[in-house]
Amino acid sequence: IAGLIPRGSIGLKLLLVCVLVMIMAVPLGMVGLILAGRQDRAHQVINEIGARAGGAQTLGGPVLLVPYTRTVLSTTTEGAQRSDVIRGAYLILPTSGDAGASVQVADRRRGIYRAAVYQADAQFHAEFDPAAAIVDINPGDQLNWSAARVVVFARDARAMRDAATISFDGGAPMAATTAMDLSVLPASLNGGARYVPENDPALQAFAAPAAVLADGPRAFKVDSRLNVSGAQRFAIAAFAQNTTVSMRGNR
């Protein structure tokens, strides 16, 4: 081929180089398509395995929910006085909280693909001071302490391996039941007493009645445990005004 190209013909040499590059690009493109297909299949398998194991998990430690009622007076267009009752709940964070998790990771295979799944045993300790947390709330709010609940959260309840448990002041642990009437985003767990938004599917809640507050607000301690499975990612959301988290695993 070199003998067919006149000496000094730079244009023909460049043309030949371009043709060779195009010829070489064909097998490279075929290899790229094969790799892209393998990568897509790998992501699909990982997502399927992760969904069966429980997916990415986020846990939230104990917080206190106290229902309240507020009476609001207003004047109608006819000049009559009208009173409306607003119902809600205040979210009170622990003054301090500790969380510890033991995570056991294993590989689950399907053909040539594999995904990491885990089992996590998380334990929480929280200290509450409700009286100090409510000093700045609306003075017209009537708090119902006898209906107060302590709540813990998980991203996906289907991955719960055991019932969530909650104990008060070192007492016997009690099973926490699913709280279908509420859910809370981690972003809303920040400081003091907060209103709890409803119908938010970000985290699923498990609650136990705070019987220690039946006679009114007082300081108390809570211990809780959550045992979950999952895949790809495991996280614990900050749940107290001062939160300490420690994790250990087999990898």
FIDRENGU-534821 format. One record per atom (N, C-alpha, C): residue number from 1; y, z, x. Coordinates in steps of 0.001 Angstrom, whole numbers. Each point is the difference from the previous one (the first is absolute). Last residue first. Example, Ala and Ser with C-alpha at 12.3 -4.5 7.8 and 13.67 -1.06 7.14 Angstrom:
% residues 2
<2 <-2250 7080 12850>>
<2 <1190 60 820>>
<2 <1090 730 -770>>
<1 <-5720 -70 290>>
<1 <1190 0 -890>>
<1 <1200 0 900>>
//
This chain:
% residues 251
<251 <-6375 57434 -16510>>
<251 <364 -1137 866>>
<251 <1378 223 583>>
<250 <-2128 2969 -3172>>
<250 <-1096 -273 936>>
<250 <268 -1208 886>>
<249 <3888 3422 -2120>>
<249 <-1026 -929 -448>>
<249 <-1056 -202 1062>>
<248 <4762 3044 -1968>>
<248 <-988 -240 1051>>
<248 <-1093 -898 -565>>
<247 <5466 2096 -1062>>
<247 <-1179 -786 -357>>
<247 <-925 -88 1209>>
<246 <4694 2818 -2296>>
<246 <-889 -238 1142>>
<246 <-1230 -747 -499>>
<245 <5436 1575 -1605>>
<245 <-1251 -719 -270>>
<245 <-777 -152 1296>>
<244 <4469 2762 -2628>>
<244 <-748 -185 1235>>
<244 <-1349 -618 -321>>
<243 <5255 780 -2437>>
<243 <-1402 -370 -96>>
<243 <-590 -195 1392>>
<242 <4370 2055 -3092>>
<242 <-438 -83 1396>>
<242 <-1509 -219 -19>>
<241 <1929 -220 -4065>>
<241 <1276 -114 694>>
<241 <-219 -46 1516>>
<240 <-4020 -1843 -2840>>
<240 <750 1251 47>>
<240 <1341 -233 685>>
<239 <-3394 -3430 -503>>
<239 <26 622 -1319>>
<239 <806 1288 -41>>
<238 <-1310 -5051 2752>>
<238 <706 1278 151>>
<238 <194 614 -1380>>
<237 <-4139 -3315 740>>
<237 <1437 -12 -258>>
<237 <586 1390 240>>
<236 <-4393 -2556 2176>>
<236 <377 1184 -774>>
<236 <1513 -8 -142>>
<235 <-4172 -3975 1076>>
<235 <1300 635 252>>
<235 <160 1228 -879>>
<234 <-3432 -4459 1868>>
<234 <-6 1328 -606>>
<234 <1308 690 370>>
<233 <-2676 -5339 -46>>
<233 <1117 896 321>>
<233 <-159 1325 -730>>
<232 <-3589 -3493 338>>
<232 <1178 -636 591>>
<232 <1100 996 380>>
<231 <-3604 1537 -3718>>
<231 <-126 -1001 1050>>
<231 <1382 -413 467>>
<230 <-2906 4347 -2898>>
<230 <984 -1071 21>>
<230 <-276 -968 1127>>
<229 <-1250 5144 -2894>>
<229 <-440 -1096 859>>
<229 <1043 -1095 -61>>
<228 <268 5693 -846>>
<228 <112 -1377 -466>>
<228 <-672 -947 988>>
<227 <1257 5434 -1593>>
<227 <-1021 -710 766>>
<227 <-71 -1426 -530>>
<226 <3439 4688 -47>>
<226 <-287 -1325 -540>>
<226 <-1001 -690 921>>
<225 <2416 5277 -1145>>
<225 <-907 -844 778>>
<225 <-258 -1295 -750>>
<224 <3578 4783 422>>
<224 <-596 -1100 -745>>
<224 <-876 -832 923>>
<223 <3202 4937 -755>>
<223 <-896 -755 869>>
<223 <-695 -1062 -848>>
<222 <4714 3421 -310>>
<222 <-994 -895 -600>>
<222 <-825 -642 1112>>
<221 <3699 4505 -1189>>
<221 <-605 -954 929>>
<221 <-1087 -792 -711>>
<220 <4932 2852 -1470>>
<220 <-1463 -44 3>>
<220 <-466 -1077 967>>
<219 <4679 2865 -2400>>
<219 <-584 -702 1138>>
<219 <-1527 55 -84>>
<218 <2889 70 -4530>>
<218 <-229 887 1138>>
<218 <-624 -824 1124>>
<217 <2043 -401 -5596>>
<217 <-102 -530 1364>>
<217 <-197 1095 1039>>
<216 <-1853 842 -5027>>
<216 <1265 -427 585>>
<216 <-169 -424 1441>>
<215 <-3591 1440 -2920>>
<215 <1044 1005 -230>>
<215 <1346 -376 606>>
<214 <-3889 -2810 483>>
<214 <79 284 -1434>>
<214 <1112 980 -328>>
<213 <-1706 -2077 4289>>
<213 <1406 -29 -424>>
<213 <161 313 -1480>>
<212 <-4248 -399 2294>>
<212 <714 1058 730>>
<212 <1459 69 -419>>
<211 <-3120 -3400 -1514>>
<211 <-6 1228 -795>>
<211 <756 1128 683>>
<210 <-226 -5346 215>>
<210 <498 1038 906>>
<210 <119 1305 -767>>
<209 <-3356 -4514 -796>>
<209 <1067 870 -502>>
<209 <366 1084 1008>>
<208 <-1730 -4916 1446>>
<208 <-612 1262 -425>>
<208 <1121 912 -466>>
<207 <-962 -5755 1200>>
<207 <792 1206 -226>>
<207 <-871 1179 -377>>
<206 <565 -5445 2161>>
<206 <-1012 971 -408>>
<206 <681 1364 -38>>
<205 <1532 -5716 148>>
<205 <221 1434 125>>
<205 <-1200 796 -492>>
<204 <1389 -5119 2311>>
<204 <-667 634 -1127>>
<204 <-36 1502 225>>
<203 <3566 -4070 1740>>
<203 <-1002 990 364>>
<203 <-592 601 -1265>>
<202 <2827 -3787 -536>>
<202 <-121 11 1453>>
<202 <-1080 966 483>>
<201 <1748 -1473 -4617>>
<201 <-1393 -15 427>>
<201 <-193 149 1496>>
<200 <3533 1647 -4030>>
<200 <87 -654 1296>>
<200 <-1388 34 623>>
<199 <1750 2100 -4260>>
<199 <-484 -1377 -85>>
<199 <187 -770 1293>>
<198 <3211 4182 -417>>
<198 <-1301 -249 -590>>
<198 <-335 -1487 47>>
<197 <3226 3676 3088>>
<197 <-78 -1226 -795>>
<197 <-1405 -200 -536>>
<196 <2720 4626 1325>>
<196 <-1226 -747 246>>
<196 <-18 -1272 -849>>
<195 <4074 3286 2334>>
<195 <-589 -490 -1253>>
<195 <-1200 -883 313>>
<194 <1557 4067 3317>>
<194 <274 -1385 -366>>
<194 <-615 -321 -1353>>
<193 <1471 4169 3847>>
<193 <-576 -268 -1323>>
<193 <419 -1397 -433>>
<192 <-283 1174 5295>>
<192 <449 750 -1165>>
<192 <-730 -329 -1274>>
<191 <-877 -3421 3916>>
<191 <999 1050 -83>>
<191 <251 612 -1341>>
<190 <-2828 -4277 617>>
<190 <920 347 1075>>
<190 <1028 1031 -463>>
<189 <-3802 -3337 -1810>>
<189 <-356 1349 392>>
<189 <946 483 1100>>
<188 <-118 -4436 -1993>>
<188 <691 940 -872>>
<188 <-318 1452 352>>
<187 <-1974 -3831 2228>>
<187 <1442 1 260>>
<187 <746 1005 -857>>
<186 <-4751 -874 -511>>
<186 <334 847 1143>>
<186 <1492 92 246>>
<185 <-1600 -891 -5013>>
<185 <56 -718 1257>>
<185 <250 963 1152>>
<184 <-2466 1103 -4828>>
<184 <1208 170 795>>
<184 <-108 -831 1266>>
<183 <-2063 867 -5499>>
<183 <-286 -397 1368>>
<183 <1313 29 748>>
<182 <-2375 1632 -5212>>
<182 <1030 -118 1032>>
<182 <-587 -611 1251>>
<181 <-2454 1068 -4090>>
<181 <1360 -95 -531>>
<181 <1055 -179 1071>>
<180 <-4905 717 470>>
<180 <292 -1357 -442>>
<180 <1460 -178 -413>>
<179 <-3038 3226 3240>>
<179 <1225 135 -800>>
<179 <455 -1395 -400>>
<178 <-4960 2380 1557>>
<178 <902 -1152 62>>
<178 <1178 197 -941>>
<177 <-2394 4342 2090>>
<177 <-306 -1071 -946>>
<177 <1028 -1125 116>>
<176 <-2156 4028 3426>>
<176 <1223 -590 -546>>
<176 <-378 -1176 -883>>
<175 <-2869 4633 1459>>
<175 <55 -1453 -31>>
<175 <1303 -462 -642>>
<174 <-428 4647 2771>>
<174 <-283 -549 -1324>>
<174 <136 -1513 53>>
<173 <-827 4537 3680>>
<173 <491 -1349 -330>>
<173 <-418 -419 -1401>>
<172 <941 5179 1544>>
<172 <-1077 -977 -87>>
<172 <561 -1372 -356>>
<171 <3509 3159 2393>>
<171 <-1026 193 -1016>>
<171 <-1055 -1085 19>>
<170 <4271 637 2664>>
<170 <-1292 310 595>>
<170 <-1117 232 -986>>
<169 <4487 -1296 -1365>>
<169 <38 1279 719>>
<169 <-1373 426 508>>
<168 <-671 -3970 -3003>>
<168 <1285 689 78>>
<168 <-165 1336 712>>
<167 <-2589 -5279 -304>>
<167 <-117 1458 -114>>
<167 <1360 631 249>>
<166 <-2719 -5109 -1147>>
<166 <1249 720 258>>
<166 <-272 1486 -167>>
<165 <-2744 -5274 537>>
<165 <21 1434 -293>>
<165 <1334 606 406>>
<164 <-2619 -5094 -1401>>
<164 <1052 701 738>>
<164 <17 1465 -413>>
<163 <-4523 -2923 -281>>
<163 <1177 389 -776>>
<163 <1015 697 912>>
<162 <-3168 -3544 2303>>
<162 <-191 1272 -699>>
<162 <1263 272 -797>>
<161 <-246 -4075 2133>>
<161 <-1423 309 160>>
<161 <-362 1319 -680>>
<160 <3934 -4001 -751>>
<160 <-217 1433 140>>
<160 <-1491 277 71>>
<159 <2233 -4329 -754>>
<159 <-584 297 1312>>
<159 <-205 1496 226>>
<158 <2086 -1898 -3916>>
<158 <-1376 -479 12>>
<158 <-696 312 1315>>
<157 <4693 874 -893>>
<157 <-912 1050 -441>>
<157 <-1449 -448 22>>
<156 <4410 -1478 2890>>
<156 <-1006 -615 -865>>
<156 <-1035 1051 -355>>
<155 <3969 1290 2385>>
<155 <351 -1374 -344>>
<155 <-976 -604 -1005>>
<154 <1160 5289 109>>
<154 <-802 -953 769>>
<154 <366 -1406 -450>>
<153 <1891 5659 -395>>
<153 <6 -1424 -304>>
<153 <-954 -776 906>>
<152 <1352 5312 -2421>>
<152 <-273 -751 1223>>
<152 <-207 -1461 -391>>
<151 <2383 4769 -2388>>
<151 <-543 -1354 -46>>
<151 <-233 -515 1412>>
<150 <989 4637 -3460>>
<150 <-6 -462 1387>>
<150 <-776 -1306 38>>
<149 <2823 2407 -4298>>
<149 <-1220 -512 613>>
<149 <229 -293 1477>>
<148 <2188 2912 -4737>>
<148 <161 -607 1328>>
<148 <-1358 -421 558>>
<147 <1281 2314 -4274>>
<147 <-628 -1325 3>>
<147 <125 -697 1349>>
<146 <1912 4315 -872>>
<146 <-1402 162 -393>>
<146 <-740 -1334 -28>>
<145 <4738 314 860>>
<145 <-820 355 1154>>
<145 <-1475 139 -362>>
<144 <4374 -2578 -1927>>
<144 <-1207 586 -571>>
<144 <-980 305 1129>>
<143 <5674 -655 -482>>
<143 <-1232 -284 725>>
<143 <-1170 747 -620>>
<142 <5047 -1911 -1542>>
<142 <-944 1082 -273>>
<142 <-1342 -355 638>>
<141 <5462 -1509 848>>
<141 <-1411 -367 -42>>
<141 <-865 1241 -214>>
<140 <4872 -127 624>>
<140 <-459 -136 -1371>>
<140 <-1468 -366 -129>>
<139 <2480 410 4204>>
<139 <-227 1317 -622>>
<139 <-481 -77 -1439>>
<138 <-935 -3528 4104>>
<138 <860 117 -1173>>
<138 <-251 1349 -694>>
<137 <-1234 49 5121>>
<137 <-323 -871 -1131>>
<137 <985 234 -1138>>
<136 <-416 2187 4531>>
<136 <1056 -979 -272>>
<136 <-305 -899 -1187>>
<135 <-2991 3514 1722>>
<135 <1316 642 -122>>
<135 <1089 -988 -415>>
<134 <-5019 -378 883>>
<134 <633 -363 -1275>>
<134 <1407 572 -146>>
<133 <-3085 705 3822>>
<133 <133 -1447 -198>>
<133 <807 -364 -1234>>
<132 <-1227 4553 1300>>
<132 <1041 -539 881>>
<132 <255 -1476 -261>>
<131 <-3453 2184 -2395>>
<131 <1282 605 -355>>
<131 <1133 -546 850>>
<130 <-4615 -1262 834>>
<130 <668 -677 -1125>>
<130 <1367 570 -319>>
<129 <-3289 -304 4220>>
<129 <987 1005 -394>>
<129 <817 -586 -1150>>
<128 <-5057 -1000 2963>>
<128 <1059 -300 -964>>
<128 <933 1197 -188>>
<127 <-3928 -2402 3568>>
<127 <655 1244 -397>>
<127 <1227 -336 -835>>
<126 <-5069 -2486 1703>>
<126 <1415 -82 -364>>
<126 <508 1366 -441>>
<125 <-4392 -3158 2353>>
<125 <497 1361 -234>>
<125 <1501 -90 -241>>
<124 <-4761 -3488 91>>
<124 <1437 253 -48>>
<124 <266 1490 -198>>
<123 <-4060 -3981 1634>>
<123 <296 1335 -502>>
<123 <1490 275 149>>
<122 <-3950 -4378 19>>
<122 <1362 480 240>>
<122 <205 1360 -651>>
<121 <-3841 -3879 1662>>
<121 <35 1322 -622>>
<121 <1340 622 358>>
<120 <-2290 -5283 -68>>
<120 <1027 944 453>>
<120 <-71 1279 -822>>
<119 <-2783 -4870 1555>>
<119 <-30 1122 -926>>
<119 <940 1060 564>>
<118 <-401 -5748 729>>
<118 <53 1392 432>>
<118 <-244 947 -1171>>
<117 <-397 -5561 2280>>
<117 <167 860 -1166>>
<117 <-52 1445 468>>
<116 <572 -5368 2175>>
<116 <-60 1447 221>>
<116 <272 733 -1311>>
<115 <-2298 -5036 830>>
<115 <1240 697 -361>>
<115 <-204 1495 212>>
<114 <-2284 -5361 1303>>
<114 <-106 1446 -169>>
<114 <1364 585 -329>>
<113 <-3249 -5044 475>>
<113 <1252 712 -158>>
<113 <-258 1506 -155>>
<112 <-3265 -3636 228>>
<112 <611 141 1318>>
<112 <1282 816 -45>>
<111 <-3165 890 -3941>>
<111 <-158 -1177 830>>
<111 <568 238 1383>>
<110 <1333 3693 -2399>>
<110 <-457 -1031 -933>>
<110 <-57 -1304 774>>
<109 <623 5854 930>>
<109 <-142 -1407 353>>
<109 <-402 -855 -1197>>
<108 <2583 4924 1568>>
<108 <-842 -580 -1045>>
<108 <-5 -1508 209>>
<107 <1222 4770 3057>>
<107 <118 -1441 -224>>
<107 <-966 -426 -1096>>
<106 <2615 4960 771>>
<106 <-1217 -765 248>>
<106 <255 -1464 -291>>
<105 <2595 5335 598>>
<105 <105 -1450 -131>>
<105 <-1340 -643 341>>
<104 <2378 4967 -1566>>
<104 <-1201 -576 599>>
<104 <-28 -1497 -293>>
<103 <3765 4341 62>>
<103 <-289 -1367 -418>>
<103 <-1205 -518 779>>
<102 <2956 4725 -1534>>
<102 <-1090 -456 858>>
<102 <-461 -1349 -521>>
<101 <4813 3130 -494>>
<101 <-977 -957 -508>>
<101 <-1020 -320 1075>>
<100 <4397 3580 -1752>>
<100 <-948 -368 1037>>
<100 <-1066 -899 -583>>
<99 <5278 2399 -1015>>
<99 <-1097 -866 -437>>
<99 <-872 -322 1202>>
<98 <4298 3559 -1928>>
<98 <-873 -448 1081>>
<98 <-1127 -835 -594>>
<97 <5346 2007 -1390>>
<97 <-1312 -526 -344>>
<97 <-749 -456 1231>>
<96 <4714 2860 -2376>>
<96 <-724 -464 1178>>
<96 <-1386 -459 -422>>
<95 <3142 996 -3286>>
<95 <920 220 1117>>
<95 <-638 -421 1309>>
<94 <-1396 -2390 -4666>>
<94 <-236 1210 794>>
<94 <1077 148 1070>>
<93 <1334 -2652 -4461>>
<93 <-792 -159 1212>>
<93 <-292 1348 646>>
<92 <1035 -1727 -5230>>
<92 <419 955 1024>>
<92 <-940 -125 1189>>
<91 <1666 -2740 -4765>>
<91 <-947 -8 1094>>
<91 <545 896 1104>>
<90 <792 -240 -5638>>
<90 <560 90 1340>>
<90 <-1128 25 1016>>
<89 <356 -2171 -5217>>
<89 <-648 939 915>>
<89 <721 -39 1332>>
<88 <1020 -1128 -5684>>
<88 <-335 -563 1310>>
<88 <-718 1030 836>>
<87 <2819 -1185 -5108>>
<87 <-1130 649 656>>
<87 <-296 -706 1319>>
<86 <4215 733 -3953>>
<86 <-551 -820 1078>>
<86 <-1110 793 680>>
<85 <2737 43 -4985>>
<85 <-780 759 975>>
<85 <-622 -973 991>>
<84 <4621 7 -3424>>
<84 <-1223 -678 432>>
<84 <-672 850 1073>>
<83 <4042 353 -4203>>
<83 <-658 581 1181>>
<83 <-1304 -736 267>>
<82 <5133 -715 -2745>>
<82 <-1422 -310 109>>
<82 <-559 611 1280>>
<81 <4606 -133 -3711>>
<81 <-611 518 1215>>
<81 <-1510 -268 -29>>
<80 <3966 -3050 -2500>>
<80 <-945 1114 -161>>
<80 <-570 398 1355>>
<79 <3068 -3781 -1057>>
<79 <615 1273 349>>
<79 <-904 1200 -150>>
<78 <-913 -4873 -524>>
<78 <593 588 -1206>>
<78 <649 1347 278>>
<77 <-2347 -2372 3378>>
<77 <1169 -817 -360>>
<77 <679 519 -1259>>
<76 <-2697 3617 2868>>
<76 <-311 -1320 -548>>
<76 <1288 -744 -340>>
<75 <-946 3860 3833>>
<75 <697 -252 -1260>>
<75 <-289 -1413 -460>>
<74 <-2813 3900 3231>>
<74 <801 -1220 -38>>
<74 <627 -137 -1379>>
<73 <-3166 3502 3627>>
<73 <808 -141 -1204>>
<73 <847 -1264 97>>
<72 <-4864 1882 2265>>
<72 <1236 -737 234>>
<72 <720 -177 -1333>>
<71 <-4171 3090 2582>>
<71 <643 -352 -1259>>
<71 <1368 -614 283>>
<70 <-4929 573 2789>>
<70 <1462 70 85>>
<70 <571 -470 -1333>>
<69 <-4962 1777 2714>>
<69 <667 -610 -1153>>
<69 <1499 210 149>>
<68 <-4710 -122 3526>>
<68 <1244 594 -495>>
<68 <440 -727 -1263>>
<67 <-4516 852 3853>>
<67 <631 -663 -1146>>
<67 <1293 717 -411>>
<66 <-2398 -302 4925>>
<66 <388 986 -1011>>
<66 <678 -734 -1154>>
<65 <-3273 -828 4738>>
<65 <688 -623 -1126>>
<65 <263 1054 -1066>>
<64 <-1279 -349 5674>>
<64 <63 783 -1234>>
<64 <814 -748 -1049>>
<63 <-3305 -1519 4474>>
<63 <1381 172 -452>>
<63 <-55 706 -1351>>
<62 <-3655 -1328 4436>>
<62 <414 738 -1204>>
<62 <1512 7 -205>>
<61 <-1955 -4115 2869>>
<61 <-382 1402 -135>>
<61 <618 683 -1194>>
<60 <-1571 -5304 964>>
<60 <1183 855 -97>>
<60 <-413 1423 -278>>
<59 <-2183 -5046 2122>>
<59 <-158 1267 -702>>
<59 <1316 764 17>>
<58 <-2132 -5350 574>>
<58 <1110 896 307>>
<58 <-176 1260 -840>>
<57 <-3171 -4673 1690>>
<57 <242 1248 -731>>
<57 <1245 715 516>>
<56 <-2675 -5223 -310>>
<56 <914 858 763>>
<56 <371 1222 -842>>
<55 <-4593 -2073 -1506>>
<55 <1263 -573 440>>
<55 <814 966 845>>
<54 <-4559 323 -2157>>
<54 <1127 763 -509>>
<54 <1346 -524 441>>
<53 <-4678 -1802 550>>
<53 <45 1312 641>>
<53 <1143 862 -517>>
<52 <-569 -4488 -1516>>
<52 <-1164 772 -421>>
<52 <20 1403 599>>
<51 <3368 -3028 1284>>
<51 <159 326 -1423>>
<51 <-1173 830 -495>>
<50 <-128 -1663 4453>>
<50 <987 1065 -169>>
<50 <170 416 -1445>>
<49 <-2770 -3675 1021>>
<49 <-623 1248 453>>
<49 <953 1165 -195>>
<48 <1731 -4212 -991>>
<48 <-1063 335 -941>>
<48 <-685 1310 385>>
<47 <3290 -1751 2900>>
<47 <604 481 -1241>>
<47 <-1062 398 -1024>>
<46 <-1447 -1938 4033>>
<46 <584 1318 265>>
<46 <622 576 -1266>>
<45 <-1642 -4397 -198>>
<45 <-1101 964 92>>
<45 <541 1404 223>>
<44 <3125 -3522 -9>>
<44 <-591 153 -1322>>
<44 <-1108 1043 7>>
<43 <1994 -1230 4082>>
<43 <925 794 -812>>
<43 <-574 254 -1389>>
<42 <-2463 -2852 2795>>
<42 <-26 1366 520>>
<42 <925 907 -811>>
<41 <-5 -4594 -947>>
<41 <-1219 635 -487>>
<41 <-94 1440 481>>
<40 <3567 -2563 1602>>
<40 <155 230 -1441>>
<40 <-1224 699 -577>>
<39 <-231 -1308 4496>>
<39 <950 1102 -178>>
<39 <207 314 -1477>>
<38 <-2669 -3711 1151>>
<38 <-678 1251 349>>
<38 <929 1200 -218>>
<37 <1825 -4286 -621>>
<37 <-965 306 -1043>>
<37 <-731 1303 262>>
<36 <2928 -1591 3294>>
<36 <756 448 -1172>>
<36 <-940 355 -1145>>
<35 <-1897 -1864 3896>>
<35 <471 1369 231>>
<35 <761 538 -1205>>
<34 <-1388 -4499 -121>>
<34 <-1164 890 -56>>
<34 <425 1455 180>>
<33 <3292 -3295 493>>
<33 <-403 120 -1404>>
<33 <-1196 932 -150>>
<32 <1454 -1019 4357>>
<32 <965 854 -696>>
<32 <-350 199 -1459>>
<31 <-2558 -3004 2596>>
<31 <-279 1387 390>>
<31 <949 958 -708>>
<30 <788 -4545 -606>>
<30 <-1239 366 -672>>
<30 <-382 1449 327>>
<29 <3712 -1880 2208>>
<29 <299 252 -1405>>
<29 <-1226 427 -775>>
<28 <-557 -1300 4478>>
<28 <720 1273 -65>>
<28 <345 362 -1438>>
<27 <-2013 -4211 895>>
<27 <-951 1130 60>>
<27 <685 1361 -42>>
<26 <2982 -3730 -130>>
<26 <-963 -53 -1112>>
<26 <-1026 1121 93>>
<25 <3360 -938 3377>>
<25 <425 897 -1085>>
<25 <-990 8 -1152>>
<24 <-422 -2873 3853>>
<24 <-431 1374 281>>
<24 <372 956 -1132>>
<23 <1479 -4502 -242>>
<23 <-1466 27 -69>>
<23 <-528 1415 215>>
<22 <4599 -695 491>>
<22 <-385 -104 -1404>>
<22 <-1517 37 -157>>
<21 <1762 -96 4350>>
<21 <311 1283 -646>>
<21 <-426 -29 -1462>>
<20 <-360 -3984 2434>>
<20 <-1010 976 425>>
<20 <227 1359 -656>>
<19 <3208 -3357 -731>>
<19 <-1258 -338 -668>>
<19 <-1090 992 356>>
<18 <4134 406 2177>>
<18 <112 403 -1411>>
<18 <-1290 -295 -752>>
<17 <331 -1440 4478>>
<17 <-85 1462 -63>>
<17 <62 477 -1451>>
<16 <684 -4547 791>>
<16 <-1394 358 229>>
<16 <-198 1516 -84>>
<15 <4376 -1697 -248>>
<15 <-749 -348 -1205>>
<15 <-1463 398 131>>
<14 <2783 482 3730>>
<14 <315 1016 -1011>>
<14 <-765 -261 -1289>>
<13 <-400 -3192 3348>>
<13 <-648 1247 416>>
<13 <268 1119 -1011>>
<12 <2175 -4125 -572>>
<12 <-1415 -111 -334>>
<12 <-762 1264 386>>
<11 <4586 -237 1154>>
<11 <-169 14 -1442>>
<11 <-1457 -59 -410>>
<10 <1363 -450 4557>>
<10 <6 1385 -459>>
<10 <-246 75 -1504>>
<9 <-930 -3578 3930>>
<9 <193 -24 -1456>>
<9 <-115 1423 -551>>
<8 <-654 -1424 4697>>
<8 <1382 259 -366>>
<8 <260 -25 -1482>>
<7 <-4189 -2658 1584>>
<7 <665 1031 777>>
<7 <1461 124 -412>>
<6 <-3708 -1640 -3545>>
<6 <810 -477 1127>>
<6 <665 1161 721>>
<5 <-4654 231 -2682>>
<5 <1410 397 -151>>
<5 <780 -500 1206>>
<4 <-4752 -472 -435>>
<4 <638 -832 -1008>>
<4 <1477 306 -167>>
<3 <-2968 2441 2935>>
<3 <266 -1332 522>>
<3 <679 -908 -989>>
<2 <-1379 4410 -1159>>
<2 <1162 49 879>>
<2 <341 -1390 545>>
<1 <-3881 618 -2581>>
<1 <1198 0 -835>>
<1 <1250 0 871>>
//
